[in-house]
Amino acid sequence: MTIQYIDRPEQLPLLCEHIQQEPWIALDTEFLREKTYYPKFCLLQIAAPGWVACVDPLAIDDLSPLFDVIYNPEIVKVLHSCRQDLEIFFQITGRIPGPIFDTQIAAPLLGFQENPGYAMLVSSFLNINLSKAHTRTDWTQRPLSEDQIQYAADDVIYLCKIYTTMCEQLEKLGRLDWLESDFALLNNAELYQLSPENAWLKIRGKNKLTGRQLSILQSLSEWREQTAQTENKPRNWLFPDDMLLELAKLQPVTLADLGKIRNINERSVNRYGKTLCELIDVARQRPPKPLTEKDRAGKKTQQHEAVMDVLSAVVRIRAEQNSLNPVILATRKELEQLVFGDPDCPLLHGWRYNMAGQELQGLLQGQYSLSLTPDSVAITPVSAQ
């Protein structure tokens, strides 16, 4: 298949015309973000059955005509593991180009493991082993070689073939519409931007801090996120999470105190030390934002473990009835989320909720009961007893 390499504005109208004629298109991006906070958009690959194009955003300043067509809600956008790709679209336009079909999300309904890699799907569906020759390519460098362009284009060429086969199999199993709510969740803008004031929520270990320590962590996390965004640097280049936790525990308020902390970056202390000390001093005087329910949850007791054992039995039953691996339906960790009332638990959303989550939630709330025989487990609404 001939690859259209689009690096001039006058080439865009014909590509847009191609896209407008399609009910769906496959998309992928190449980007770099090792040295930046925001991903640097380096290449956009687009394909449909019969054609493929690679668009060079480093050579074309204004891609708005192309985005206008891609954002057509009548055209399904097919991607694999789409979060980072959609982050780029959101960064450029402030919107998500729905509707989305993510082959990584769909694959488990066809018996694949959770979050399968793209290479695994290409191998399984097409019996092709993807080349790894350009895995470490610096996509900011120009010109791109023919091999690099082919490597990038292959991602969407194969994605087209996987999508059509996947849809046929899901339709045959009656599962294609199961995915609608899962894909709809991808349109949530909060997935692609982190508000600085909420950055602390992403740091593990916050639930072990005292009130004053937590207030400091919240202040430092907000400052780090704002600074990383402003300077377009990876947040960990400023201070990694474990250092923020250490600062929250030790509470240094002078440059001398900061300098005594083990493994702290001297350059960062010289540049940001005065600001950090001021932030810590102020944060010590105010109450922290409250932890969420899931972070306040205590350690699991034996009773909790027993409850999860019961829920696991129901998961196994429903998974067997639907020819799924039970781990795809719910992991032990996800059952724990359900028990402790985490609203982000996957069992409370999408097809998992319909298949088992609603029933499991009903068991926890006393709306269902279990009865046993040597050969079976029955789940019965309490009102029907």
PEPE-V190098 format. One record per residue. N is the residue number from 1. PSI is psi in whole degrees, -180 to 180 (* if undefined). OMEGA is omega in whole degrees, 0 to 359 (999 if undefined). Layout:
BEGIN
N_PSI_OMEGA ; N_PSI_OMEGA
END
This chain:
BEGIN
1_130_179 ; 2_131_181 ; 3_123_174 ; 4_119_175 ; 5_113_187 ; 6_107_179 ; 7_15_177 ; 8_140_182 ; 9_-35_183 ; 10_-11_177 ; 11_-16_186 ; 12_-42_183 ; 13_-41_180 ; 14_-40_177 ; 15_-43_178 ; 16_-38_178 ; 17_-41_177 ; 18_-47_184 ; 19_-41_183 ; 20_-22_183 ; 21_-2_186 ; 22_142_173 ; 23_-22_177 ; 24_156_177 ; 25_151_174 ; 26_137_182 ; 27_148_171 ; 28_159_177 ; 29_154_168 ; 30_135_183 ; 31_167_174 ; 32_141_175 ; 33_17_181 ; 34_-31_185 ; 35_11_183 ; 36_159_174 ; 37_-47_179 ; 38_141_178 ; 39_138_176 ; 40_116_185 ; 41_118_187 ; 42_-28_182 ; 43_142_176 ; 44_122_178 ; 45_133_182 ; 46_136_179 ; 47_156_169 ; 48_167_179 ; 49_119_177 ; 50_-16_179 ; 51_158_179 ; 52_144_180 ; 53_147_172 ; 54_121_183 ; 55_132_183 ; 56_100_181 ; 57_-12_176 ; 58_-18_181 ; 59_-21_182 ; 60_117_184 ; 61_-40_186 ; 62_106_178 ; 63_13_184 ; 64_-37_177 ; 65_-36_179 ; 66_-44_179 ; 67_-36_178 ; 68_-39_181 ; 69_-44_181 ; 70_-35_183 ; 71_3_176 ; 72_119_183 ; 73_-9_177 ; 74_-9_182 ; 75_122_177 ; 76_135_178 ; 77_119_183 ; 78_125_179 ; 79_168_173 ; 80_127_182 ; 81_68_199 ; 82_-7_190 ; 83_-47_183 ; 84_-34_177 ; 85_-45_181 ; 86_-29_176 ; 87_-38_178 ; 88_-46_178 ; 89_-42_181 ; 90_-39_180 ; 91_-38_184 ; 92_-42_189 ; 93_-16_184 ; 94_10_181 ; 95_164_177 ; 96_133_184 ; 97_67_179 ; 98_168_357 ; 99_154_184 ; 100_144_167 ; 101_115_181 ; 102_116_183 ; 103_-25_177 ; 104_-38_178 ; 105_-36_184 ; 106_-31_189 ; 107_-41_181 ; 108_-26_178 ; 109_-8_175 ; 110_16_174 ; 111_3_179 ; 112_162_177 ; 113_166_178 ; 114_136_178 ; 115_55_179 ; 116_146_177 ; 117_159_181 ; 118_-41_180 ; 119_-37_178 ; 120_-42_180 ; 121_-41_178 ; 122_-42_179 ; 123_-44_185 ; 124_-44_184 ; 125_-35_189 ; 126_-6_181 ; 127_41_179 ; 128_133_176 ; 129_116_183 ; 130_142_174 ; 131_143_177 ; 132_15_188 ; 133_-31_185 ; 134_26_180 ; 135_-36_183 ; 136_23_181 ; 137_140_170 ; 138_100_187 ; 139_-3_176 ; 140_-17_184 ; 141_140_176 ; 142_148_3 ; 143_156_172 ; 144_143_179 ; 145_165_177 ; 146_-38_179 ; 147_-40_179 ; 148_-43_179 ; 149_-41_178 ; 150_-41_178 ; 151_-45_180 ; 152_-41_182 ; 153_-34_181 ; 154_-32_182 ; 155_-42_181 ; 156_-27_176 ; 157_-49_179 ; 158_-33_180 ; 159_-37_176 ; 160_-45_183 ; 161_-41_179 ; 162_-42_182 ; 163_-47_182 ; 164_-42_179 ; 165_-43_181 ; 166_-44_179 ; 167_-40_178 ; 168_-45_182 ; 169_-40_179 ; 170_-39_178 ; 171_-41_179 ; 172_-36_179 ; 173_-5_182 ; 174_29_186 ; 175_0_185 ; 176_-41_182 ; 177_-9_176 ; 178_-27_190 ; 179_-7_188 ; 180_-47_182 ; 181_-32_177 ; 182_-44_180 ; 183_-33_179 ; 184_-33_179 ; 185_-25_181 ; 186_-13_179 ; 187_0_181 ; 188_114_184 ; 189_-26_182 ; 190_-18_178 ; 191_-23_190 ; 192_4_175 ; 193_140_179 ; 194_115_178 ; 195_131_182 ; 196_-37_183 ; 197_-15_178 ; 198_7_184 ; 199_-31_182 ; 200_-25_182 ; 201_-21_182 ; 202_-4_186 ; 203_121_179 ; 204_141_179 ; 205_-5_181 ; 206_-31_183 ; 207_-8_179 ; 208_1_183 ; 209_154_172 ; 210_173_181 ; 211_-48_180 ; 212_-42_180 ; 213_-41_180 ; 214_-40_178 ; 215_-41_178 ; 216_-45_179 ; 217_-44_180 ; 218_-43_180 ; 219_-45_181 ; 220_-38_180 ; 221_-42_178 ; 222_-45_178 ; 223_-45_182 ; 224_-43_181 ; 225_-44_179 ; 226_-44_181 ; 227_-42_179 ; 228_-40_178 ; 229_-45_182 ; 230_-42_183 ; 231_-4_181 ; 232_53_179 ; 233_151_173 ; 234_136_184 ; 235_-35_181 ; 236_-15_174 ; 237_-27_178 ; 238_-66_174 ; 239_131_177 ; 240_165_183 ; 241_-44_184 ; 242_-28_177 ; 243_-37_176 ; 244_-41_177 ; 245_-40_180 ; 246_-42_178 ; 247_-37_179 ; 248_-35_181 ; 249_-42_185 ; 250_-26_174 ; 251_52_178 ; 252_140_179 ; 253_4_175 ; 254_159_178 ; 255_-34_178 ; 256_-41_178 ; 257_-43_180 ; 258_-43_184 ; 259_-19_181 ; 260_-9_183 ; 261_131_184 ; 262_135_174 ; 263_11_177 ; 264_143_184 ; 265_117_184 ; 266_-39_180 ; 267_-41_179 ; 268_-37_177 ; 269_-44_180 ; 270_-36_184 ; 271_-42_189 ; 272_-1_189 ; 273_-45_181 ; 274_-42_179 ; 275_-44_180 ; 276_-45_181 ; 277_-41_178 ; 278_-42_179 ; 279_-44_181 ; 280_-43_182 ; 281_-43_179 ; 282_-44_184 ; 283_-29_180 ; 284_-22_186 ; 285_-1_184 ; 286_153_180 ; 287_152_180 ; 288_162_168 ; 289_144_184 ; 290_149_174 ; 291_155_175 ; 292_168_181 ; 293_-42_184 ; 294_-29_178 ; 295_-26_178 ; 296_-15_184 ; 297_135_181 ; 298_-176_178 ; 299_150_179 ; 300_134_174 ; 301_174_176 ; 302_-31_176 ; 303_-42_176 ; 304_-45_180 ; 305_-39_180 ; 306_-40_178 ; 307_-44_180 ; 308_-31_175 ; 309_-43_179 ; 310_-46_179 ; 311_-36_178 ; 312_-37_178 ; 313_-41_178 ; 314_-41_178 ; 315_-44_180 ; 316_-40_180 ; 317_-50_182 ; 318_-35_178 ; 319_-43_179 ; 320_-41_180 ; 321_-28_182 ; 322_14_177 ; 323_44_178 ; 324_153_169 ; 325_130_182 ; 326_-32_181 ; 327_-29_178 ; 328_-37_180 ; 329_-46_179 ; 330_129_173 ; 331_168_176 ; 332_-40_179 ; 333_-39_180 ; 334_-34_174 ; 335_-37_176 ; 336_-43_176 ; 337_-42_181 ; 338_-45_181 ; 339_-39_183 ; 340_9_172 ; 341_29_179 ; 342_116_181 ; 343_-16_179 ; 344_2_179 ; 345_128_180 ; 346_-26_180 ; 347_-11_179 ; 348_7_185 ; 349_153_170 ; 350_-152_185 ; 351_-28_179 ; 352_-35_178 ; 353_-44_181 ; 354_-36_184 ; 355_-39_186 ; 356_-31_188 ; 357_-44_180 ; 358_-40_180 ; 359_-43_179 ; 360_-41_177 ; 361_-40_177 ; 362_-37_176 ; 363_-44_180 ; 364_-28_182 ; 365_5_178 ; 366_14_181 ; 367_-17_178 ; 368_158_174 ; 369_164_180 ; 370_143_171 ; 371_147_188 ; 372_148_164 ; 373_170_178 ; 374_-21_186 ; 375_-5_187 ; 376_164_173 ; 377_126_180 ; 378_135_178 ; 379_120_188 ; 380_133_174 ; 381_137_183 ; 382_-38_182 ; 383_-20_182 ; 384_-3_183 ; 385_*_999
END
